[in-house]
Amino acid sequence: MVDILHRVGIKSSSLDATYKALATREGLSAWWTNNTQGESKVGGVLQFRFGAGGIDMKVLELHPPSGCYGRWSTAPPNGSAPR
């Protein structure tokens, strides 16, 4: 299976603020979908809902304030499985 990796560029933000926006439920719900549930801890699962559909992501690694790593545990509606 091919890995799909995303790099997100963010201007004018501190490293800590960027980490919180990408690695916490509160941060993700502020800019991606406000229907975000779950736990942003290693082993936790975050659920993202978009109307009638949604995707889940298992949190694999957290390295504050420099990065995070997760794996989608359910595929989005188009059938791809990003990680």
Buried (B, 14 or more C-beta within 10 A) or exposed (E): EEEEEEEEEEEEEEEEEBBBBBBBBEBBBEEEBEEBEBEBEEEBBBBBBEEEEBBBBBBEEBEEEEEBEBEBEBEBEEEEBBB
